[in-house]
């Protein structure tokens, strides 16, 4: 069994290596036809840029994106600088330099990778999936009897912030940086999934399709790991199936199919304010121009945030969204599960958490109010602030850095819920409802707690669960996403996630159950 | 300002300190030679197994103590001078007190086995024991085999720990079935099976005769009373614990097995109290033993004594017995009294149900004639403490308990439910016609 695991790891690493090398290799040949088409589609009117491109790029052969990309970005930046200087504002190119490089790259790839998409898919995704499964599945036997199997988590390099964890950290952060800021280097990855994208939406794949496909793949493979590790725990099995379903069907398949049907791309479960650009002008316009379905989405998006989300939180706690439906939560609960113990439980972190997460919520709501004001009054500024620049700041700082680079990249070091705990504005909103008006609580079982600390250690949201359990208090914290792991790892059966009446939900207990009844009355009635 | 000195920073001493601080502004000093900060002893096993780091076993952050003006002193109390109300620390330093709380816990039992003090022979109780085990048995190359002597809760925990590093384990149990002085037969039998499933070499009805040394004074083998010689590197002595009170000899404080206390937790000397594992009640409370080495009783004594010390004199009066443990993968909970065949009285009758495939079982004890519910043991099913405590207080009958059993279930959501199977088994056994009632939140919260 150990041998199978090792072979699996080896195969996985081959797949990962090929995947990692891809951004740096491949041939690109920009034909005049491709160039003309891009100029037309992007509406580029800068002769300066076109001349530079004709001179340096068109008709030439490039080995790897590293040699092609600078030519394009430099041409664009030089052109824009020239036009700004000459006040030729109409000629400025507003497409980002790296986006344009990606577009040019996508249209001009040639050679082995482009001609062997299926094979290349197999050498990257295929080997990755096979290797990972060979690594994971032997655990059915190796883990022995069913039950909690956390043996060695703090002895192993990968799960105890050792060098492997740091390598994973560097890899994930780099991957997100490429995705958000250097998408031209993702061009070769897009070829691998072109056939799948064309099958679904009819369009060739962009780098966000690569991300979406990879997201689903990683979640599925790591869900297999969850099923094996928590096979004694039905709550975990059902919950894992649920997040997997919502990711694959709602976040991935439905939006792609909607594009094929000439409808707007929309993820029906992605609620504002997590879906921060829902009220952005371009989105509202696109929805309003898409007829019945657009209108439906608009109404659905508003009802989802204002009615469905809080009502569901009232009945089930925010877990129904955060750990049963949400995509971010889905990745955290599958890929992130081996790192859940790294969330800090200190009081200091809790203070930081409250400032940050509520700060982001205020930011998101404020930005949206500005956006709507601008939309209806058709003015670009509110109180002297440019709406567009506030939106750009949010997209960069919160959308890209916080949610992506930090949110997932920092898994191996700070735990799997960094974004959900410190940054997600929707989680903050749900948290208010959960804390003040919800039937959900984690019940503490009388006096059974032995303060061992497993619950706190494995809480991904950094809640010091033990602090409540050892006092006999129920846990009603706003940040709890109801993953159920505290209950699973408890060796004494102390914790239970449940939805019950509001009465008795918060139970002040100065003296725990089991000690003399008179004393309890005395202290509690004082 | 009155100076309260607490010897021992375990759950009893720390709970007393916390509650005294909540209720008063007294000066509080806590002395320990074991660790700088309070940690959960019950969690030591998880550190060895790699579930947690040692710091995770500490329920309070390090700033907590200073903030709450709880003075921590690292030291070993060598003498208590009750006449002059002072302690001698580390043989020389003096410390005065106004009130003294002895909360020094237990130490592992050793029964005079030949070779019991050899290198490689150890108990599992303190932080130091954990560190020693890490040296003695870091992996299965250094430790070729471990022999554990004593089939109780610590013994099975130690076995689980060593197995987590694939170290072969032989488990010597004096009884002819695991822990059957406490557990009824069916349950004890199920745990026997589970121990074997974990590839632990379980030797029932077997006693340690001696431990044999190699030329360097290390244990190299044990000899059992059946004449078998078992080569090994580490010997774990886990035959129970006894109060850790040797330092009190000659202090004038009355000692028996432990520090003798009345039900206000007072010793024979004014202003000296004892709580937790080291305290021995003059008269046992209900069916409880005079010395109770249980986590929550230590906590409860701390809560109670804090009241007394802060002017609200309160007797220690634990409610209905309850406890829990985990045997490898099987969780165990008990509420009320379910005695083993060896210990039970004539009127105590048992109803036992065991799942046909899974390692799940339930034993309900009731009065043979009155059908009064006496207690329940569950393995692999979690129960709601509050409900069972209430039923015991209300003196419910066994049929009432079965009828409303769903109210008491505490398993996570979506778990398979066994009430129907348990009740039909009871019905067919006793010719009754009990039907389970649906779980009701109203009933669960009716007393809140």
Interface residues (C-beta under 8 A of the other chain):
Chain A: X144 X145 X146 X147 X148 X150 X151 X152 X153 X154 X155 X156 X232 X233 X234 X235 X237 X238 X346 X347 X443 X445 X446 X447 X448 X450 X451 X452 X453 X454 X456 X457 X466 X467 X470 X484 X487 X488 X489 X491 X492 X493 X496 X497 X498 X500 X501 X503 X504 X507 X511 X512 X513 X514 X515 X516 X517 X518 X519 X522
Chain B: X11 X40 X42 X43 X46 X47 X49 X50 X51 X52 X53 X56 X57 X58 X59 X61 X164 X194 X197 X198 X295 X296 X299 X300 X303 X304 X307 X312 X314 X315 X316 X317 X318 X319 X320 X322 X324 X325 X326 X328 X329 X330 X331 X333 X382 X383 X384 X385 X386 X389 X393 X410 X411 X412 X413 X414 X415 X416 X441 X442 X444 X445 X448
